[in-house]
Amino acid sequence: MTSAARIALVGDRSPSVVSHTRIPRLLDALADRDRLVLDAYWIPSEDAAAEGAVSGFDAVWVLPGSPYHSEEGVLEAIRTARVEGIPFLGTCAGLQHALLEYARNVCGLARVAHAETDPDAEDFLIEPLACSLVGHEGVVVVEPGSLAQSVIGSERTVERYFCAYGPSRHLDTLRAHGMRFSGYDEDGHVRIAELPGHPFFLASLFQPELSGDGSRPHPMVRALARAAVAHAALREAQPAG
């Protein structure tokens, strides 16, 4: 019998974070509606700091809820998913930290920081938004031919946010090193990022887990689940040892 795909939910679980409270219902809906069964494990950010903490999982989802107890742990989980080809989804702070990990470890921007956790830093990759998106709903324009467009199925979508920080600097450097920005708001600000060549690496500043009432998973959540199931099947097909 094929076992369920194992997904690491990275973040500091809290009943006060709405997206965290949505997860059980989303998992049930994925199983009931889509026959995508995920065995979910919450990995606190401090535990994620251990080397290999998310190795062996079939997907990694870095959830909102920053500032995390351990920025190092979240960055290590993202690095592992990126390097080991584990399907990855980052939402809200998950996108912010995915860009931070890539900037530091791939682009050589070792000193870039997140203004929320290091407000005295000299070089911010993630800065306070000119207008907070907490409680905001807005249009996202998705690039044709991107992973995001194939997942969402449209070149325009309306999404919900709950953040006050976003990427602003060094975007050209990230692009030059392989990061693709595939979704923008109507003012041209980055809202989706992905990594071409990776089995599944997608991140959004908006929170797809807040779509609807949770009974019909957002296409990005469903796509992560499908990627996890495919990863599990491939892993189980590999010979032991």
SERO-4910 file (N, C-alpha, C, O; in steps of 0.05 Angstrom, whole numbers):
BEGIN
 pado doro    nc1    nc2    nc3   cac1   cac2   cac3    cc1    cc2    cc3    oc1    oc2    oc3
  Met    A     17    -24      0      0      0      0     18     25      0     36     27     16
  Thr    A     11     44    -17     27     68    -19     21     86      5     -3     91     11
  Ser    A     41     96     18     37    114     41     32    142     31     37    149      9
  Ala    A     20    158     50     14    186     43     40    201     40     61    195     52
  Ala    A     39    222     23     61    240     20     65    256     46     45    264     59
  Arg    A     90    260     54     96    274     79    103    303     73    120    309     57
  Ile    A     88    321     86     93    350     82    102    363    109     90    358    129
  Ala    A    123    379    107    132    394    130    120    422    129    124    437    110
  Leu    A    105    428    150     93    455    153    111    471    171    111    467    196
  Val    A    127    488    160    148    502    175    137    529    184    128    546    168
  Gly    A    138    533    211    128    558    223    121    553    252    120    530    261
  Asp    A    117    575    266    111    573    294     81    574    298     68    595    299
  Arg    A     69    550    300     40    546    300     27    562    322     35    562    345
  Ser    A      6    577    314     -8    593    333    -38    596    325    -44    599    302
  Pro    A    -56    594    344    -84    597    338    -92    625    330   -114    630    320
  Ser    A    -74    644    335    -79    672    327    -71    678    299    -77    700    289
  Val    A    -58    659    285    -51    663    257    -72    649    240    -73    624    241
  Val    A    -88    664    226   -111    653    212   -102    631    192   -116    610    191
  Ser    A    -81    635    178    -73    615    159    -66    588    172    -71    567    160
  His    A    -56    588    196    -50    564    211    -76    549    217    -77    524    216
  Thr    A    -96    563    224   -122    550    232   -135    538    207   -152    521    210
  Arg    A   -128    548    183   -140    537    159   -129    510    151   -142    495    136
  Ile    A   -105    504    160    -90    480    150   -106    454    153   -108    439    134
  Pro    A   -117    448    177   -131    422    179   -154    419    159   -157    398    147
  Arg    A   -169    440    155   -191    439    136   -181    436    107   -193    421     91
  Leu    A   -159    449    101   -148    446     74   -138    418     69   -142    407     47
  Leu    A   -125    406     89   -116    378     86   -139    359     82   -138    341     66
  Asp    A   -160    364     97   -184    347     94   -196    350     66   -204    330     54
  Ala    A   -198    375     57   -209    380     31   -192    367      8   -203    357    -11
  Leu    A   -166    369     11   -148    357     -9   -153    327    -10   -153    315    -32
  Ala    A   -157    314     13   -161    285     13   -189    278      3   -192    259    -13
  Asp    A   -209    293     11   -237    287      4   -243    294    -25   -256    278    -39
  Arg    A   -235    318    -34   -243    328    -60   -224    319    -82   -232    313   -104
  Asp    A   -198    318    -76   -178    313    -96   -163    287    -93   -146    280   -110
  Arg    A   -169    272    -72   -155    246    -67   -125    250    -65   -109    233    -73
  Leu    A   -118    273    -53    -89    279    -49    -85    278    -18    -91    297     -4
  Val    A    -74    256     -9    -71    251     19    -43    259     29    -23    249     19
  Leu    A    -42    278     47    -17    288     58    -15    282     87    -34    287    103
  Asp    A      8    272     95     14    267    123     30    291    133     54    294    127
  Ala    A     17    309    148     29    335    154     43    335    182     32    323    201
  Tyr    A     66    347    183     81    350    207     88    380    211    100    392    193
  Trp    A     80    391    233     89    419    239    117    419    249    124    404    268
  Ile    A    134    435    237    162    438    245    166    466    255    167    485    239
  Pro    A    168    470    281    174    497    292    200    508    280    218    493    274
  Ser    A    201    534    277    224    546    264    250    539    278    271    535    265
  Glu    A    250    537    304    274    530    319    283    501    313    307    496    311
  Asp    A    264    483    310    271    455    303    281    453    274    297    436    268
  Ala    A    272    471    257    280    470    229    309    478    225    320    473    204
  Ala    A    321    489    246    349    498    244    368    474    243    391    476    233
  Ala    A    359    451    252    376    427    252    381    418    223    363    417    207
  Glu    A    406    412    217    413    403    190    396    379    182    395    359    197
  Gly    A    384    380    159    368    358    149    341    355    162    328    334    159
  Ala    A    331    375    176    306    373    191    282    368    172    263    354    180
  Val    A    284    377    147    262    372    128    270    354    106    254    349     87
  Ser    A    294    343    107    302    323     88    284    298     91    277    291    114
  Gly    A    277    285     70    260    262     72    230    268     69    214    250     66
  Phe    A    223    294     71    195    302     66    190    304     36    209    307     20
  Asp    A    165    302     29    157    303      1    149    332     -7    145    337    -31
  Ala    A    146    349     12    140    377      7    146    394     31    145    384     54
  Val    A    153    419     27    158    438     49    141    462     43    142    474     22
  Trp    A    125    470     63    109    494     61    117    513     84    112    506    107
  Val    A    129    535     77    136    555     97    113    575     99    106    589     81
  Leu    A    100    574    123     75    589    127     80    617    139    101    622    149
  Pro    A     59    633    138     61    660    150     64    658    181     62    636    192
  Gly    A     69    680    193     72    681    222     98    693    231    108    687    253
  Ser    A    110    711    215    135    724    223    129    747    242    107    758    242
  Pro    A    149    755    258    176    744    258    177    716    270    164    711    291
  Tyr    A    191    698    257    194    671    267    212    670    291    229    688    295
  His    A    208    650    308    226    647    331    255    643    322    274    652    335
  Ser    A    258    630    299    285    626    288    286    631    258    277    615    243
  Glu    A    296    654    251    299    660    222    318    640    210    314    631    187
  Glu    A    339    633    225    359    613    215    345    587    208    352    575    187
  Gly    A    327    578    225    313    553    219    297    554    194    297    535    178
  Val    A    282    575    190    266    578    166    283    579    141    277    566    121
  Leu    A    305    593    142    323    595    119    336    568    113    340    561     90
  Glu    A    342    553    134    354    526    129    333    507    117    341    491     99
  Ala    A    308    509    125    288    492    113    284    499     83    281    481     67
  Ile    A    284    525     77    282    533     49    306    524     33    303    514     10
  Arg    A    329    527     44    354    519     30    353    489     24    359    480      2
  Thr    A    345    473     43    343    444     39    324    437     17    330    421     -1
  Ala    A    300    449     17    281    444     -4    291    452    -32    287    438    -51
  Arg    A    305    475    -32    316    484    -58    338    466    -68    337    458    -91
  Val    A    356    459    -51    380    444    -60    372    414    -65    383    402    -84
  Glu    A    354    403    -49    348    375    -52    324    369    -71    316    346    -74
  Gly    A    313    390    -83    292    386   -102    266    378    -90    250    364   -103
  Ile    A    261    386    -65    236    380    -51    215    401    -59    221    425    -57
  Pro    A    191    393    -68    171    413    -74    167    433    -51    165    425    -28
  Phe    A    165    458    -59    165    480    -39    144    500    -45    139    508    -69
  Leu    A    130    509    -24    111    531    -26    118    550     -3    120    541     20
  Gly    A    120    576     -9    123    596     12    102    617      9     98    628    -13
  Thr    A     87    623     30     66    643     28     71    665     48     78    661     71
  Cys    A     66    690     39     70    714     55     99    715     65    117    719     49
  Ala    A    104    711     91    132    711    100    148    689     88    173    690     87
  Gly    A    134    668     78    148    647     65    162    657     39    184    648     33
  Leu    A    149    674     24    161    686      1    184    704      9    206    703     -2
  Gln    A    180    721     29    201    739     38    226    724     45    248    732     38
  His    A    223    702     60    247    687     69    259    670     46    282    664     47
  Ala    A    242    661     27    253    647      4    272    665    -12    293    657    -21
  Leu    A    264    690    -15    281    709    -29    306    715    -13    328    718    -24
  Leu    A    303    717     13    326    723     31    346    700     30    370    705     28
  Glu    A    336    675     31    354    652     29    369    652      3    393    647      2
  Tyr    A    355    657    -19    367    657    -46    387    679    -49    409    675    -60
  Ala    A    381    702    -39    399    725    -41    425    720    -26    447    726    -36
  Arg    A    423    708     -3    447    703     14    463    680      3    488    682      2
  Asn    A    450    658     -4    465    633    -10    470    629    -39    488    613    -46
  Val    A    456    642    -57    461    639    -86    472    664    -98    490    662   -115
  Cys    A    463    687    -90    471    712   -102    495    725    -89    506    745    -99
  Gly    A    503    714    -66    526    726    -52    520    751    -37    539    766    -29
  Leu    A    495    757    -32    487    781    -17    485    774     12    463    774     24
  Ala    A    507    769     24    507    757     51    497    777     72    488    768     94
  Arg    A    497    802     67    489    822     87    460    832     85    451    848    101
  Val    A    446    823     65    418    833     62    401    822     85    406    801     96
  Ala    A    381    838     92    365    832    116    336    837    111    327    848     91
  His    A    320    828    130    291    832    131    287    854    152    295    852    175
  Ala    A    273    876    143    270    899    161    254    893    186    257    906    206
  Glu    A    237    873    185    221    866    208    238    854    231    233    859    254
  Thr    A    258    838    223    274    824    243    301    838    249    313    833    269
  Asp    A    310    855    230    336    868    233    333    897    224    344    905    204
  Pro    A    318    913    239    312    940    230    336    959    229    335    980    217
  Asp    A    359    951    241    382    968    241    402    960    219    424    971    217
  Ala    A    395    941    203    413    931    181    418    954    161    402    972    158
  Glu    A    440    952    147    447    973    128    435    967    100    433    985     83
  Asp    A    428    942     95    419    934     68    395    916     70    397    893     78
  Phe    A    372    926     63    347    910     65    340    898     38    341    911     17
  Leu    A    333    872     38    321    860     15    290    861     18    276    865     -1
  Ile    A    281    859     43    252    860     49    247    885     66    258    887     88
  Glu    A    231    903     55    227    929     68    197    933     75    180    919     65
  Pro    A    192    952     93    163    958     98    150    967     73    161    983     58
  Leu    A    126    957     68    111    966     44    102    995     48     96   1003     70
  Ala    A    101   1009     26     92   1037     27     63   1038     37     56   1057     51
  Cys    A     47   1018     31     20   1016     41     16    987     50     16    969     34
  Ser    A     11    983     76      8    957     87    -14    942     73    -35    953     66
  Leu    A    -10    916     68    -29    899     55    -45    882     75    -59    864     67
  Val    A    -44    889    100    -59    874    120    -89    877    114    -99    899    114
  Gly    A   -102    854    110   -131    855    104   -138    863     76   -161    869     71
  His    A   -118    865     58   -122    875     31   -128    852     12   -118    830     15
  Glu    A   -144    858     -8   -149    840    -30   -143    855    -56   -152    877    -60
  Gly    A   -127    842    -73   -120    857    -97   -114    838   -121   -111    814   -118
  Val    A   -113    850   -144   -108    836   -169    -78    829   -171    -61    846   -165
  Val    A    -72    805   -180    -45    797   -187    -45    790   -217    -61    774   -226
  Val    A    -26    801   -231    -22    795   -260      0    775   -262     22    779   -253
  Val    A     -7    752   -274     11    729   -275     23    726   -303      9    728   -323
  Glu    A     50    722   -304     64    720   -330     56    695   -345     56    673   -333
  Pro    A     49    698   -371     44    674   -387     68    656   -389     91    665   -390
  Gly    A     63    630   -390     85    611   -393    100    605   -367    119    589   -367
  Ser    A     91    617   -345    104    612   -319     91    588   -305     69    579   -312
  Leu    A    105    578   -284     94    557   -267     69    568   -254     48    554   -252
  Ala    A     70    593   -245     47    605   -231     23    605   -249      0    599   -241
  Gln    A     27    612   -275      4    614   -293     -7    586   -299    -32    583   -301
  Ser    A     10    566   -301      0    539   -306    -15    528   -282    -34    513   -286
  Val    A     -7    536   -258    -21    527   -234    -47    542   -230    -68    529   -225
  Ile    A    -47    568   -232    -70    585   -227    -90    582   -250   -115    584   -246
  Gly    A    -80    578   -274    -98    575   -297   -108    601   -309   -128    600   -324
  Ser    A    -96    623   -302   -105    649   -311    -82    668   -310    -63    664   -295
  Glu    A    -84    690   -325    -64    711   -324    -72    734   -306    -57    753   -303
  Arg    A    -95    731   -293   -103    751   -273   -118    736   -251   -134    718   -256
  Thr    A   -113    743   -226   -126    731   -204   -129    751   -181   -112    770   -179
  Val    A   -149    748   -165   -153    766   -142   -146    750   -117   -157    729   -112
  Glu    A   -128    761   -101   -117    746    -78   -118    763    -53   -120    788    -53
  Arg    A   -116    749    -30   -117    762     -4    -89    763      9    -74    744      7
  Tyr    A    -84    785     23    -58    790     36    -62    794     66    -84    800     75
  Phe    A    -40    792     80    -40    799    108    -11    805    116     -1    793    135
  Cys    A      1    824    102     30    830    108     35    860    105     20    875     93
  Ala    A     57    868    117     65    896    116     94    899    106    105    920    107
  Tyr    A    105    877     95    133    877     84    133    864     57    118    845     52
  Gly    A    152    872     40    154    860     14    182    865      2    197    881     12
  Pro    A    188    851    -20    215    854    -33    216    880    -48    197    888    -60
  Ser    A    240    892    -47    242    917    -62    270    921    -75    272    930    -97
  Arg    A    291    913    -61    318    917    -72    330    891    -83    321    869    -76
  His    A    350    894    -99    366    872   -110    350    852   -127    359    830   -132
  Leu    A    326    860   -137    310    842   -153    325    834   -179    323    812   -188
  Asp    A    339    853   -191    354    847   -215    376    827   -210    381    810   -227
  Thr    A    388    828   -187    409    809   -180    397    781   -177    409    761   -186
  Leu    A    374    780   -163    361    754   -161    353    743   -188    356    719   -193
  Arg    A    343    759   -206    336    751   -233    361    740   -247    360    719   -260
  Ala    A    383    755   -245    407    747   -259    418    720   -250    432    706   -265
  His    A    410    712   -225    419    686   -215    398    665   -217    401    643   -205
  Gly    A    377    670   -232    358    649   -238    330    650   -226    313    634   -233
  Met    A    326    669   -208    299    671   -196    281    685   -217    288    704   -230
  Arg    A    256    674   -219    237    686   -237    214    699   -221    202    686   -204
  Phe    A    209    724   -227    186    737   -214    163    736   -234    164    748   -255
  Ser    A    143    721   -227    122    714   -247     94    725   -240     75    719   -254
  Gly    A     92    741   -219     67    754   -213     72    781   -201     89    784   -184
  Tyr    A     56    800   -209     58    828   -200     31    840   -194     11    831   -205
  Asp    A     31    860   -176      5    874   -173      3    894   -195     20    896   -213
  Glu    A    -19    909   -195    -24    927   -218     -6    951   -219     -5    966   -238
  Asp    A     10    955   -197     30    976   -197     58    965   -204     77    980   -203
  Gly    A     60    939   -210     85    928   -218    102    917   -196    126    911   -200
  His    A     91    915   -171    107    904   -149    105    873   -149     84    862   -155
  Val    A    127    861   -142    129    831   -142    110    819   -122    108    827    -99
  Arg    A     95    799   -132     77    784   -114     80    754   -116     70    740    -98
  Ile    A     94    744   -137     99    715   -139    127    711   -149    137    726   -166
  Ala    A    141    691   -139    167    683   -148    168    653   -152    153    638   -139
  Glu    A    186    644   -169    189    615   -174    217    610   -184    232    628   -191
  Leu    A    225    584   -183    252    576   -192    249    557   -215    243    533   -211
  Pro    A    254    566   -240    254    548   -262    276    526   -259    297    532   -248
  Gly    A    270    502   -267    289    480   -265    286    464   -239    296    441   -237
  His    A    271    475   -220    265    460   -195    240    445   -200    222    454   -214
  Pro    A    236    421   -187    212    406   -191    186    422   -185    166    419   -199
  Phe    A    187    437   -164    164    455   -157    174    474   -135    177    466   -112
  Phe    A    177    498   -143    186    519   -123    171    544   -130    176    557   -150
  Leu    A    151    551   -112    133    573   -117    129    588    -91    126    576    -69
  Ala    A    128    614    -93    124    630    -68    107    655    -75    110    666    -97
  Ser    A     90    663    -57     72    686    -62     71    703    -37     73    694    -14
  Leu    A     69    730    -42     66    748    -20     37    747     -9     32    753     14
  Phe    A     18    739    -26     -9    735    -16    -12    708     -3      7    691     -4
  Gln    A    -35    703      9    -39    678     24    -61    661     11    -84    666     16
  Pro    A    -54    642     -7    -74    626    -20    -90    609      0   -112    600     -7
  Glu    A    -78    604     23    -93    587     43   -117    602     54   -134    590     67
  Leu    A   -119    628     49   -142    644     58   -164    646     37   -185    659     42
  Ser    A   -160    633     15   -180    634     -7   -206    620      2   -206    598     12
  Gly    A   -228    634     -3   -255    622      4   -257    615     33   -246    629     51
  Asp    A   -271    593     39   -275    585     67   -257    561     74   -259    549     95
  Gly    A   -239    553     55   -221    531     61   -231    504     51   -217    484     52
  Ser    A   -256    503     41   -267    478     33   -259    470      4   -261    447     -4
  Arg    A   -249    490    -11   -240    485    -38   -211    497    -40   -208    521    -43
  Pro    A   -191    480    -37   -163    490    -36   -156    507    -61   -163    500    -83
  His    A   -142    529    -56   -132    546    -77   -114    529    -96   -102    510    -87
  Pro    A   -114    535   -122    -98    520   -141    -68    517   -133    -56    497   -139
  Met    A    -57    537   -120    -29    535   -112    -25    514    -90     -6    500    -90
  Val    A    -44    512    -71    -43    492    -50    -47    464    -62    -33    445    -55
  Arg    A    -66    462    -81    -71    436    -94    -47    428   -110    -40    404   -111
  Ala    A    -34    447   -123    -10    440   -139     13    430   -122     27    412   -129
  Leu    A     16    443    -98     37    433    -80     31    404    -72     49    388    -70
  Ala    A      5    399    -66     -2    372    -57      3    352    -80     13    330    -74
  Arg    A     -3    359   -104      3    341   -127     33    336   -130     41    314   -135
  Ala    A     48    357   -127     77    355   -129     88    337   -106    106    321   -111
  Ala    A     76    339    -82     85    322    -60     79    293    -65     95    276    -60
  Val    A     55    287    -76     47    260    -82     66    248   -103     74    225   -102
  Ala    A     72    264   -124     90    255   -145    118    250   -133    131    230   -141
  His    A    127    267   -115    153    264   -102    154    238    -86    173    223    -86
  Ala    A    132    233    -71    130    209    -55    131    184    -73    144    164    -66
  Ala    A    117    184    -95    117    161   -113    144    156   -124    153    133   -127
  Leu    A    158    177   -132    185    174   -142    204    163   -121    221    146   -126
  Arg    A    201    174    -96    218    164    -74    214    135    -69    233    120    -64
  Glu    A    189    126    -69    182     99    -62    191     79    -85    195     56    -80
  Ala    A    193     90   -109    202     74   -132    231     69   -133    241     51   -146
  Gln    A    246     85   -118    275     83   -118    283     59   -101    272     54    -80
  Pro    A    303     44   -111    312     20    -95    324     28    -69    337     49    -67
  Ala    A    320     12    -48    331     18    -22    361     16    -22    373      0    -37
  Gly    A    374     32     -5    403     32     -3    417     48    -24    441     49    -25
***
